[in-house]
Amino acid sequence: MSNNFRPTTLERAYELARSGQCRTVGDIKSKLQQEGHERVQDRLYGGSLTSALRKLCVEHYVAPEGVEEVVKSAAVDLEDEDEDGPVPA
């Protein structure tokens, strides 16, 4: 007996959300389409499902190496602008 098990679209969406690879639900949908899942929009429809997947993405996302440093650097630049106070006219 061959083992050709493939998770459903919904099961795979949760796997991807927990994997740390996907930052958003849109990332999950794109990955599922790349993997050959059909009717992804229809199968991942609904506020509760989207909210649950989004929460998992936020909890588990790991930025690729180098990306996190760029984001932190941009945040520091924004903080520095605020510390200078208003610009005189």
Order of alpha helices (4+ residues) and beta strands (2+ residues): alpha-alpha-alpha-alpha-alpha
